[in-house]
């Protein structure tokens, strides 16, 4: 299972989660981005599925809560839609824990109206998460409403459908399918309740005097689209919700990959262009201490902008979709608060930039300064200047970098090999990409295009060509490389891990966790295996990171085969192992994996690849194969 040399760059990370719902209702509507992402619906010609982070979501707003305001006499209630003509439509099932007790959690219509009649509208501050784990959904809805200055969403997201007598018969909620085409999901006024009060998402304008239904019905329609509340109520993708509300594709970015200026500029430029922004926190197992911060793990927050700040520098303004609970010292407990950039980086792992609701036909400006930056130990570094989303303004979505041993033209651009490149930074930023496994004496041609969230693509950049001769190759100071062709005696292999020549990325040997005779890890029992490195000194490396080639041909999904990379330090006696990377997907071919080692900068460490099959079932793949490990600085 050998393969030819490949071009390597640091990859962006893809976060997914596997789950399935009732398939019976899926053919009623055109699929959402999430349904295609999870494989709930399979189509012949799917659109490009953008990167997104799965946020499991937590529930703090409980099932029992106090309504705001005092109860008025019935004839003084502000909201009183006549429900006599309302059709009784099929309702999506609630969460499993609620649907099994219909007496305690009935579907009922309350006394209220689509909108609070004093305001006649919904606002981003109206959105409040209920007793369901869909923070990603309500945070995205709040973020979309916040930037909806032209009312593209508010004027169309939900509307009454009336009969010939003007009586309301049902409500239509407008969502966009995975291709950006609009479709309506019809719902009635019934909502799942406990003790008469709305159980799931609700409006902050709902009081003891009457209910505002719009927020609740938008969530209900999203649940109906995806079959039921169980399907949407245990986490999801904020970017997919923004796309469903606006029709424009969202872009996910890992916070640690963005410079401070790119982070601030990306937020400000998005909001100035009416593009929603949502940020997600780390998971509870990511070794981030949230105690006393007023911020919660595995939670989504609407991003409202940035401020210049005072002595502590710029701040990011966020909104908790619970409508309350925030860090101390932020005034009224309305869920809106400011965090300094260092605190934001410490507490938030990813940020999703949505697309604008209005049509975007402006392509990014072409890159004109693509150039060869350096050649180091057979690797080539390219550089260029970032342009923008619209011409030279805004944060673009992705680069399409192509490499070929034949000249690249407009006609042959897409015939060249595509190289994975980190996402664009702000306009004017100097970008770079590294090409690996360059063959000496061979001429290579390189060109790049840039894409925005609406699918607009720039013209091709200038084309460069280069040939690396033997005398151009030099040793990169501080880098450590393990190809497992020699000096393997300092590595410790436990369990099924062993040195093999049966499969390798380059050139001959790798370490594999499988049975060397059967090339699988099916022993009839639970399998655990570890591969422990020699001591690695990070003293000379700035912002260290680790790259390695791997085959992850194991069982896919949560709760089954577990694969992690752990790091232990000299200060901890090389026994204080902590997880720095975990399995992100499976593949029968070699893929490049990446782990951030910056928290260990300047230290002496060992790292451990650790695998656990959890059980004895479905262990028929080739297992976990590791080759070509790089430890290098930024």
C-alpha angles and dihedrals in degrees: 000000000000120000140195121269113281138206111252131199133157106280129222111243124247119210118196139159129206120224138141134210139187104311095199096085097042095090093058095079139025109268127266125229089256094053091054092043093055095039094244086131124028121200134181097236110027121183121244107289107218124219113270139170121237111228111196092203129216131227122227100147098084134214092257118060140146120255116231120249132015123292114258130205111279094250090057097053112125097214121049115148114186105244096182092105096039113128117231101237126183110274124215113250115257127235111307092248090056103037092059091063107048093165092061094035109034129170105242140154117239133205107274145080142253091265135019101264092220091061102020090205146063124251134192090254090058093069115102127171115231134203094307134089099246100112088136090062100046093041089053092047091050091048092050092049091048093061096034093110093144091049093234089142105031094051093052112021095088132009141164121256111211134192126233090279094055094253118141111248101173144330128256120211116199117220131164121234125228091280094051096256117138124243133169127234112202122216137168128227097266117115132182109258145181119208088350095303126112109266103199132035113349142171124265085220091064109107138165085274095064147314134268105213105187098093092045094048094049088055090045091053091049089052091048091050090053094042102256148351092269089063094054099028101075101060135297147168120304091197092057090052092051089050090049091052099042106022090232122114117247127223123222119209130184107235094222090058092059124080117228092257093048091049094049094041092047092053096044096044092047094052093043087056093047093254116144122233129202128183127202129205128227122272125264089253095051095092094246115139110223096170112129094003099103086230124104134218120246091020135128124224132189112241113223101181142278135281129210091239131199131256092339093055130235121353136206118228116218139175126217108220089221086077089234142037114085141151115294119265097038098111122237114027095244097130092256115117146148128241128189115243093253091051091047091051091048095050105032125064103184144015128204121208113202127209125252119267092228121075117276116205098158115108124211116264115262119258110248105177106057105153145165108259106180146335118223127172095333093317124113124208119206125196137192140156120262116240117191151257097268106028103304097340131090134014114299124215111230147352124232104205116183130193128188142162087225125067113276120227134168088267096047099038095104092046091065122089114272118228122205110242132183115263119272122277125212120304111283095026117132108243129196141187132187125224116202136193093036112176114229115244094019120118115228129195122206135188135160141204128193128221135201131212092265094058096257111147128202125231117269117281126236111293119238129192131194142173121207114216123197094256090057093066117096136166117265110231115237097010119125120201130186118191094165092233092113140358092043095135091089091060118091117215120191131184113355095345110115142150110267142176093197093092131012142155093217139026113328117313138056139158114255135186101216142087107285091215100048099025090226134089097234103128095150088251139071109288127217125173137166135198113198124193129220117256112296120201114215094180095113098040124095115209091353122210137175131228128185140167115240146171110214100189096159139113112302125226143047120300093028132075109005124203122178141165114223132188129208126188137221088239089059094048089255088285102093095093117182127181115252098166137018137189111293101179142328133262138166092216132065114276131177117252127195135202128183113231097175093116086063096049112148094012135112111242146168122212129210130205103209127188131187122178089198090212142015096259131107095002094144100115126097089261128219116336121185128193142153102026117193125191107189144151130246 
